[in-house]
Amino acid sequence: MADKLALPLLLPSPPLSKPFFSQDFHHPKPHHHQPPLPPLTPLLNDILQPNSAATKPLSPIIPPPTRRIGKHNDPNKGKPWSSHLSPQGQLIFQTLIHPSFNSPQINEILVTLLDFHDKQSEFGSKSLSLDILGLIQGLAHYKKVDLALNVFDWVKTHYKDSGKVLRGSVVAVVISMLGKEGRVSVASSLFRSLRKDGLAVDVYAYTSLISAYANNGRFREAVEVFKEMEQEGCQPTKITYNVILNVYGKMGMPWNKIKSVFDSMKSSGVFPDSYTYNTLISCCKRGSLHEEANRIFDEMKFAGIMPDYVTYNTLLDVYAKSRKPNEAMDVLREMEGNGFSPSVVTYNSLISCYAKDSLFDEAMELKGKMLEKGIKPDVFTYTTLFSGFEKAGKDEYAMRVFDEMISSGCKPNICTFNALIKMHGNRGRFSEMMKVVEDIQKCGCVPDIVTWNTLLAVFGQNGMDSEVSSVFKEMKRAGFVPERDTFNTLISAYSRCGSLDQAMNVYKSMLEANIGPDLSTYNAVLAALARGSLWEQSEKILEEMINRQCKPNECTYSSLLHAYANGKQIQKMRVLGEKIYSYEIEPHAILLKTLVLVNSKTDLLEETEAAFLEMKARGFRHDINTLNAMVSIYGRRQMLMEANEIISFMKETGFSPNLTTYNSLMYMYSRSSDFPKSEEILRDIISKGIKPDVISYNTVIYGYCRNGKMKEASRVLSEMKKSGVIPDVITYNTFVASYAADELFKEAIDVIKYMIKQGCKPNESTYNSIVDWYCKFHHRDDAVFFINNLREIDPRVSKDEISRLSARVARTA
């Protein structure tokens, strides 16, 4: 299969992508004094600083004149454009904003402005430029954007030296104005036309266009303008670098690319400020680059720039996303020691860190500390706790958090609804899941990209490939453009459905769309390869990641362990496990959990128990998956007492057993003398509203067939079909093998005919059962007769299959 699977090659340079919806918390403005920002070029403070989690409070476009003591009624307060409007400009501005003004009158109005400035000294063009700037700024403030554009176009057309009037600052303001209105394409066209007409376009105009693209999520175009600017020899300013660093961070660009821009900034003599450093630390979130963030933090302090409220919160969030609770708490202590009080944002990051690793005691303790400090939990606090409990399989606790949230008057947001969708979907409660989708609009929320991605992931996880395709089509119909996160989700969804080729085609389509892979993409591809047991391909992907300086994380190594386990590479699995135990690879909770899962899957009892105990020794909490793994391996080994101990522990600690848990228990009992208990469990889960799957029914059927209870097995098969669960080849093979073992060959052959009629194709095991049991009962002639007449039973059987069966009979002679 590895030879047939063509893994797409990456493009030579990392392509660029638009942003996705992020559930990161937005940092509020600090409530204490901060050092002033370094002075910016006039007119550009508010225009050019990008909006991001690291943004400081911004200054107005033009600083208002210093107010004299005792002057309380500054007419320009809140209207910075007034400070550079001449008396004539003031009159014209009032005329333009009057409700009775009509656009056709603009010609005669602006002619008076030109006449006024023509009578001025040789500095007329400069004063006219200030008037035009003031008019455009004022009109933009009053949301008269089209009129502001008309003023700009009129001057460009009617003034002979328009290049002197429409200076870089004016152009920057116009582009910024259009960007804030979401009219980025208009801004870009204006910029191009000015260059084509020979008007001077300076660094401020370039930076305004870059910011306009960035603030509207068009990151690829922002980077293209930045490169164009450098090619034209236009030296970026500090603001330009800050904007582009912010863009790179939101795009999830590799750290070496981000660092390269930062190094270029310093080498060109542009000194970073606190905004620069805060942005760089924020860039480390997506890849959980806590070591890099800490180095930037140290460099910031070494440069004499004191960390501020944003710095500490951002660094703490990087540690939280890297699952480094101890280091995050160290940041909190330093933050408080330097006089910065933690906010709800700070606590939300910490709670998320603990909840991700199922450390709920610590997470709830932090919530208690918030309340002690008078900080009210918000929707992110509750949603984070809800998601943590849901992921761990503690549905009852999750719903308690949700109920507390509602009773406290905290209104759910789209993140909450997305978490509810995930919970119901993961439990197979699709009607409840779709009701949540309906409730989103009833509550005044709007589905976002995460909503669609969650639906894709849920259907993919449940192997519902047609639903995955339908949701994807509906998503595009709703106007959502698939980007990196959607592609990552689709790769995972199709691979979970068993469509590995389709998953790799999605990956190829992503590259063809010039969307470069990030850490999440690589991890999705690795997870897909792991499901296909393609461990050699997985090793190549890991090597490629390292070569492209994309730092592997715990999910990367987790997928590699699964690839080794599925590929029966036990020794490689053990070697990687030793690297985790010895700290050569950092032993995150997720890696120890994975060791429990893969060792259980490969039936390595001692190794499974060792990993399970190691988790406890290192203070990591177990979740529903690790507990299910223990139930599974104990069940397969018929270790009933140990399995029931795990079940008791689950109930005592608030875990909700899921279908996997019950299937493992049914398996255990179906292979024991107490096999009827397997059906009792089946009845119990149906009464609890849990829908059994094909494994559930097959397990119960096996228990009855194994003990010669064919009538009961047939009854369960009938109920299985009535419930809408389609029997598979394993279902029918169980009946075939049982009948053949009792020398009821006619009944066994009737089952084969029936399964073919139902559209289920027999496999090697189906025919092996007939042939082997004939031979065991010394009916070799009957076996030969069966093979020779097999085409009458199965017209589609191949010649190779008939030859294989004949050779199998010959070996028994």
Secondary structure, DSSP 8 states (H G I E B T S, - for coil): -TTT-------SS-----------------SS---------TT-HHHHS--STT------SS------TT----TTTT-GGGGG--HHHHHHHHHHHSTT--GGGHHHHHHHHHHHHHTS-TTHHHHHHHHHHHHHHHHHHTT-HHHHHHHHHHHHHH-TTHHHHS-HHHHHHHHHHHHHTT-HHHHHHHHHHHHHTT----HHHHHHHHHHHHHTT-HHHHHHHHHHHHHTT----HHHHHHHHHHHHHHT--HHHHHHHHHHHHHTT----HHHHHHHHHHTTTTT-HHHHHHHHHHHHHTT----HHHHHHHHHHHHHTT-HHHHHHHHHHHHHTT----HHHHHHHHHHHHHTT-HHHHHHHHHHHHHTT----HHHHHHHHHHHHHHT-HHHHHHHHHHHHHTT----HHHHHHHHHHHHHTT-HHHHHHHHHHHHHTT----HHHHHHHHHHHHHTT-HHHHHHHHHHHHHTT----HHHHHHHHHHHHHTT-HHHHHHHHHHHHHTT----HHHHHHHHHHHHHTT-HHHHHHHHHHHHHTT----HHHHHHHHHHHHHTT-HHHHHHHHHHHHTTSS---HHHHHHHHHHHHHTT-HHHHHHHHHHHHHTT----HHHHHHHHHHHHHTT-HHHHHHHHHHHHHTT----HHHHHHHHHHHHTSTTTHHHHHHHHHHHHTT----HHHHHHHHHHHHHTT-HHHHHHHHHHHHHTT----HHHHHHHHHHHHHTT-HHHHHHHHHHHHHTT----HHHHHHHHHHHHHTT-HHHHHHHHHTHHHH-TT--HHHHHHHHHHHHTT-
